[in-house]
């Protein structure tokens, strides 16, 4: 009477093992990388899962309680929007000064990326960084006061002259006249990222500044005053000519991704229904065929082991 019970157990295990086979072969389904965080769509070149997206954006985005976070060497920022049409992200720094509040003590992140990320991420040309309370010894004012050619200027109609009108200055008191009188550097200096930050980034400590604001201009017309400015950091992303691989992959219904690590090396992959290819889904690589063969051999071994166990128990 025990033999039927062994057969029932054997067939139950056999069914479970058979279910593992398609899961093993299809662990990288073509649409598995597209995801959402809150109301933001995460698609190529970004990803929040390991192996998804372009390798230049690995370990960059994290979804925490439906809030998408952007992490680089200078700190973490909340992602407000990803514009895939214009290839730009809009970021928010919680310690960013605005028209209603100036955050001192150099608590703001600024914007500094790791050297290997620089080809992929840079603030847009119409993004103005307003550096506040910088010391006389700041690299911004090298040679001051004899050198009158300071980097401070309006960026796309955004500058300190208007920012001084913000109510936040009421509790601080700008020393704008110091520049004219030659007594000290300006309390606010608006700069473009490529003029100051392309080498060291917007680093408040190195620039010896107490605070910063960042504003960007998307509208063709100038808005009415700094209280209507868009406060945040607008970052342009680029995949540096490597999109040909992804276009080829997606044209064959694959999903673009990567494998490896900084230590072992990074390789771009095209993730297909049941395999990974180093080209596209119409060109199965030797590597993917070998991997699937190994999975298949492993599954066959499970069947053989279960079958042997079953007959052993019968005997």
N, C-alpha and C positions, 0 to 999 in steps of 0.2 A: 504493500500500500504506500510505501514511502517513495517508490520510483516515480509515480506521476507528479508528486510534489517537487522532486528534483527537476523533472522536465519543465514544470511550470516556472520554477526559479530560473532555470537555464534560459528559457525563452524570454523571460522578463529582462534578464541581463543582456541577452542578445539584442532585444529591441532598443535598450538604452544605448548600447554600443553603436548600433546602426544610426541612432540619432546624432551621435558625436561626429560621424563622418562628414555629412554636409556642412556641419558647423565648422569643422576644422578646415575644410576646403574653402569655405566662403566667409572667413572671418573678416575680410576687407571688402564689404559690399560697396558698389560704386557710389552710393549716395550717403555713406556712413559719416562723412566728414562735414557735410553741411549741417549746421546746428543753429540754435538761437540762444541768446542770453537776455532775458527780459524781452523787450521788443526789438532787439538788434539782431539782424541776421549775420551769422559768421560764415563766410565763404572764402574761397581762395582769393588772395594768397594767405589768409589768416586761418587759424585753427585753435581750438582749445583742447584738442586731444593730441596725444603724442603721435607723430607721423602724419598729421594732417596739415595741409597748406604748404607754402614755400619754406624751405629751411631757413631763409633769411629772417623769418618772423617766428621761429620756434621760441618757446618759453617767453612769449610776449604778452599774450592775452590770457586772462583767467576769469572764469565766471564764478562769482561769489554771491550766493543768495540772490540770483537773478540780476546782479549788478556786474557789468563787464568792466574789468580793470586792466590797465595797460601798465606794464612794469619794465622800467629801464634802470640804468645805474643811478640816475638822479632821484628816483623814487617811484611811487605808484600814483596813477591818475585814473579818474573815472572816464570811461569812454561814453560820450554823449551821442555820437553818431559815427557811422562809417559810410562814406559816400563812395560807392563803387564806380559811379560814372566819372567823377572827377578825381578819383584815387586820393582821397583825403580822409583823415580821422579828426574828430573834434574832441579835445580832451579838457578835463576840468581838474585843477589842482585845488584841494581844499584850503590851502594857504595862499591862494592867489589874491592880491589886492584888487578891489573893484572901486567903483565910483562912491560907494557908501562905506567902505571899510578898507583901511590900510593895515596890513599885517606886517609888523616889524620883527626884529630879532632874527632875521635871515632864516625864517622857518619855511619859506616857500621852496618848492623843489627846483625851480628853474627848469632847464631842459638840457640834459647831458645824456648822450647815448654811448653805448659801448663802441669801441673803434670798429669792430667787425660789422656793426649795424649801420654805420654812417652812410654807406651807399644806398641803403634801403629806406631810411627815414630822415626827413629834414623839415623844419617848419616852412610853411608856404611864404613866398615873397611878400604877400600882403599882410603878414602877421607881424605886429609891432610889439617888441618887448620894452616895457617902460621900467627902467631900473631906478630904484628909489633910495635916497639916502646913502649914496656911495661916498666913500672917503676921498680926500684929496689925493691919496696914494693909489687909488684905483687905476688899473691898466687903462681904463676908459679915458682918463685925464692925464696920460703920460705927457710931460712937458708943460702942463698947465702951470701958471697962466700965460707963459710966453707963447705956447702953441695954441692958437685960437681955432685950429681946425679939429674940433671935436667930432666924434661920430654921431652925436645927437642930432636927430632930424625927424621930420614927419615921415611916416611910412603909410603910403596910400591914404593920406588925409588924416592919419591918426598920430597925435603927438602930445607933448607935455603942455603946450600952451592951452589946449582945451582941457587936459586932464586936471590942471590946476583949478579949474572951475568946479570940480567935484566937491560935494559936502564933506567928504572924508578928510580933506585938508584943514577943515575948521579946527580940529583938535591937535593939529601938528604945526601948521603954519609954514608954507613953502618959503624958501629963501631964494626965490627966482632972481631977485635983484643982485645976488652975490656974483653971478656970472658977469653982469654988466659992470659992476663996481670993481671987479677983479679981486674980490675978497675971498672967494671960495667957489667950488664947483657947483653946478646946478643941482637942485634937490631932486630933479627928475631928468632922466636922459633916455630918450626913445631911440632904439636901435633895431636894425634888421638882423636876423640870425646870421646871415652869411657875411655880415660886416664884423661881427664880434665873436659869434659862437661857433663858427665853422671849425675852429681848431680845438678849443677847450669847452665849448658849449656855454649855455647861460648858467654859469656856476656862481651863485651869490657869494660864496666864501672867497673864491679866487678873485672875483671882481670887487670884493670888499663893499658890497651893497647890503642894506638892511632889509630890503623888500623888493618886490617886483609885481608888475601887472602885465598881462598879455591880452591883446585885443586883435581881432581880425576883421577884415572888411570883405563881405561877399556881395554887397549891393553895388551897382554901378554909380549910384548917387550917394553923396555924403549925408550921413544921418545927422539929425539935429542935436548935437552935443554929446558929451561923454556918457550921459546917463542912458543913452540909447545904443551905445557900443555893444558889440558882441564880445563878452569877456570869456577867455579860454585860449587854448593853444590849438591852432589849425596845423596839422602835420601832413605833409605830402608823402605818400609811399610809392615806391618804385621797385620793380623786380629786375631792373638792370638788364633787359634784353633776354632774360631767361624764360619769357612767357611762351616762346615757340614750343618748348617741350610740353607745357600744359595745354596749349591749343591742340596739339597733336593728340594728346591723351584724351581730352574732352571730346574731340571729334569722333573718337571710337568708343564713346560712352564710358570712359574711365574717370577716375577722380585723382587729382594731383596730390602727391604727398612726398614723403621722404623716409629714409631709414638711417640708422646709425647715430653716432654721438660725436661730440667734439674730439674725443679721444680716438675713436675708431674711424672717423671720417664720415661725411654726410653724402648720401646718394639720393638723387631725386627718383621717385617711383611713380608709376601709373598704376593705380589700384583698380583692378578689374573685378568681375563677378567672383571668380574663384582662384585668382592668382594675382601676383604683382609682377609688373613688367618694367624693365628699365627703358622701354621705348613707348609703346602704346598697346592697346588691347587687341590689336590685330597682329602684333608681333610678340609672341610669347617668348620670353627670354629663357635661356638655359637654366638660369638660377631659379626662376619660378617653377619650371617643370621639375627640377630636382627637388624643390621644397615640397611640391604637391606629391611627388612620388614617395618622399619620406613619410608624409602624412598618411598616404594610402598604405604603405608598408606597415606603419604603426597600427592602423586600424585592422589590417588583416591579422596582425599578430594578436590583437585583442580577441578577434574571433577564434583564432586557433587556440589561444589560452583557455577561453571559456569552453570551447568544445572538448578539449583535453580534460578539463576539470570535470565536465559533465560525465564523460565516459569512464573516468577514473572512479567517480562516486558510484556509478552503476555496477562496475566490476567489484 
